Amino acid sequence: MSTHPQRFEILVLPEHVVGHEDAPTAQDVIRSAVVEATGEWGASGYPRYEGQGMVADIDPETRTVEALLVDGSELDYGLTARVARAADR
């Protein structure tokens, strides 16, 4: 049985910021939230996390946000979400 992290921080960023080698700055981040494991699995097949208005399915091995709702809605075009690295905080 594998153990998944119980908590992640999700950053919502404009797509043009993603791909830069440097960590995003505070000005780059549109919204962030700390989400905690619910014990459920999402429709994407990954563990579900929620908190601070966000519900996310996250692949804990790759730290990829596979599905995300922010305040009950999908992200607008031009925005993307990623899991913060320790250096992003």
JOVENCOR-V918186 format. One line per field, one symbol per residue. ss: DSSP state (H for helix, E for strand, L for the rest). psi: psi as a letter, one per 40 degrees, with the letter a starting at -180 (. if undefined). A space follows every 10 residues. Layout:
ss = ???
psi = ???
This chain:
ss = LLLLLLEEEE EEEEHHHLLL LLLLLLLLEE EEEEEEEEEE ELLLLLEEEE ELLEEEEEEL LLLEEEEEEE LLELLLLLEE EEELLHHHL
psi = hihiieiihh hhiidedhei diiiidddhd iiihiiheei hideeiihii ifeihihhhd defhhdihhh feiiiiieii iihhidde.
